[in-house]
Amino acid sequence: MSEILIENLNVWFGEHEERVDAVKGANLAVPKGGSFGLVGESGSGKSTILRAMMGLAPTWSGKIEVMGQPVGHERSRDFYRKVQMVFQDPYASLHPRHSVDQVLSETLSLHGFKDIDTRISKLLDDVGLGPAFRFRYPHQLSGGQRQRVAIARALASEPEILLLDEPTSALDVSVQAEILNLLTDLRAEHGLTYLMVSHNLAVVGHICSDIAVMQLGEIVETLGVEDMRAMRTEHPYTKHLLESSLLGLERS
């Protein structure tokens, strides 16, 4: 049984002549403990799939299953405890006037945990931040440190699934690998399942075992990361993405 199952997912915005079809007939399956990547250029619909799963894109049709349970248009508290999302911009996703302690305390309280002090220390340790960071504010942290706090907040509810929306794209290249290695370690340590969105094929190749390539709202090809690295593709758009990625590496 798949931990995440999406069948014939359609997501749109607006109605009638103003309707925009952002995702069209998407299908994907992620096994428990797996790491699956959605890649494509900006506007291809990959982030919209994550938002539909989290209830942030309310107009959709098709089938979404999480841990064997169908997901409707209303989400329970239990759903949000088991499924968490890490967003692209760690500064925008953290309240500028809330300290790290406040961010984590509020999240833990919301999910009904009692031993908050102990849990905050453990969460900071899990993401590689010591106790010195506990009472700092977002503006006192680097981009990488802010993203570590955002990951700690996502882990606070003890989820089984993390949805990762371009989690390293707002960071310096030197910091990206640190965050990707952290995410890899956390998945192994906590038995997490990842569904990750990125436009960067190198990032996806670092953390995912399978990928789906999106173009203009449609999944045009699904392949293993080893096939991606070996350029074993069937769809011309996938080949175009891979060649563009290699060209970018040569220029850099």
N, C-alpha and C positions, 0 to 999 in steps of 0.2 A: 504493500500500500504506500502511495506517495504521501509525503508530508505536506507538500503543496501540489494541488492539481487544478489546472485552469483549462477549460474546454470552451471553444467558440466564444471567447470573451470579446464583446464589443463595448467600447466606451465612446461617448460623444458629449459634446457641449453645445448648448443652444438648441433651438427647435426650428422646424420648417425650413425656410430658405436660409436661415442663419446657422443651421446645424453644421457642426464640424465633427467628422468621424476621426477620433484620435487613435483608436485601436480597432482593428477589424479582424474578427475571427481568430484570435490568438489561442494557441494551445501550447501548454508546457507542463512538465511534471518534474518535481524535485524530490528525490528520496530522502528519508530521514537521515540527518547528519551530512547531507550533500551540500555542495556549493555550486550554484547555477548562476551564470551571468547573462544579462541582456545587454547587447551592444548595438550601436547604431549612431547615426549623426543626430544632432540636435533636432527636436521636433519629430523624431521617428515614432514616438509613443511609448518608449520604454519606461520612463518615470510614471507615466499615466497608469500603467499596469500596477505598480506599487501603490499608487494613490487609490485606485479602485479597491485593492485588497484592504486598505486601511480605512475605507469609508470616506476618503477625501475627494473622491470623484463619484458623486452619487448617481449619475445617469449611466447605467451599464446594463448589459444583458449577457446571458451565458451562464457558465458554471464556475464557481470558485469553491474549492474545498481546502480546508486546513486541518491537518491531523485527522482526516477521515470524516470531518463534519462539514456539511454545506454552510457556506457563508451567505447570509441574506443581505438586505440593504441596511439592516440595523445590526450594530455590533454590541455584544455583551461586555461587561467588565472583564469576564474571564478571557474573552478573545484578546483584549488589549493587555492582559497579563501575559499571555502566551506568545503574542506577536508584537514586536516592537520595531521601530524604524529609526535609522540614523540618517540624518539629512546632509545635504551637500555643504552648506555653509554653517560651520559650528558657531560662528559669532551670532548669526541671525537666529539660530535655534535656541540660544541661551539668553535668559533675561539679563540685560546689562546691569540691573540693580540688585540681582540676587547672587550671593556668594555660592561657591561650589557646595558648601554645607547646606545652604537653603535649597538649592536645586535638587540635591539628592534626598534631603529630609522630606521635602514635599512629595517627591515621587514615591518614596517608601511608605509614607503615611497614607497616600492615596490608595496604595495597594494593600493596606491593612497590616503592614509589618510593625512589630513592636520594638525589637532590639535594634533601634535605628543607629545608635552610636557605633555599635560593633559592625553593623552592615556597611556603614559609610567607610570605615577604615578598610574593610575587606574589598569594597568596590574600588577604592583608590589604589589599593595594592594590586588588584587584578589588572588595572589599566596602566600600571607603571608610574603612578603619581604617589608621592609620599604624603605624610600628614601635613607637611608645610604648605601644601596646596589647598587644604580644606577650607580655609577662610578667605581665600582670594576671590576676586571678582573677574569676570571675563576679560576686561580690559587689561588685567595684570598678567594674562596668560598669552603664550604664543599660539599660533594657529593650531599646531599639533597638539598642544596641551588642551586647548578648548575642545578639539575633536575627541581627545581621550575622556574628557568630562562628559561629552555627549554620549559616548559609548558606555561609560559607567552608568549614566542615567538610563540608557536602554536596557542594561543588564540588571537594573535594580529590581525589576518585577520577576526576575528569574525566568525569562522567556525561553521558549524552545526554538523560536524562529526570529531571525533578524532580517529585515529588509534594508538594504544598503543603497542609498540613492547618491551615487557619485561621492562616496565618503572621503576621497582624497583629492578631488579636483581643485579645491580651493586652497590646497597646501603647496608649499615649496616642494620641488622634486626631491630634495634631500630628506624631507620629512615623510614623503609618501610611502617609502619602503618601510619605515618604522611602523606606520599605522597598519599597513598591509600585513606585516609580520605579526603585529599584535592581534589583528583579527584572525589570522590563521591559528595562532596559539589559543585564542579564546574558543574558537570552534572546536578544537581538539579537547580542550580542558572541560568545556561545559556540554559537549555533545550537541552543539547548535546546528541548525539548518540555515543556510544563507541563500537569499535571492538578491543578487547585486546588479545594479545598473551602472554602466560606465560607457563613455565614448572612447576610452583608452584601452586598446586591445592588450597592451603590455600589463596593465593593471588587472584585467580580467584573467589573463594567463597566469598571473602570480597566485591567484586565490581560488579560481574556479576550475572544476573538472569538465564542465559542459557549458556550452553557450548557445544562445539563440540570437540570430542576427535580425534586426528590425529595419524595415524601410517603409516610410510613408504609412505607418500604422499597422503594417503586417509583418509577421514573422516569416522571413523568406527562406531561412535555413537554420537547422539545429545540428550541431556537431560537437564532438569531443575536443578538448583543448589541444590534445596531441595532433589531431587532424588539422586544427587551426595553425599550429606551429609548423606543420609540414606542408602547409598550403594545399591540403587536400580538400578542396571545396567544390561544390556543384553550382552554386548560384553566382552569376557574374558580379552582383553587388558585394557579396562576401569577399570575392577576390579583389575587388576595387578597394575595400576597406583595408585588407591585409597589405596590399601594395602601397597604399597611402601611409599606413603605419610604418612600414619598413623604410619608406622614403624619408619620413619624419625623423626616424632614428639615425639615418645616414647624415642628415643635415645637422643634427644636434651633436 
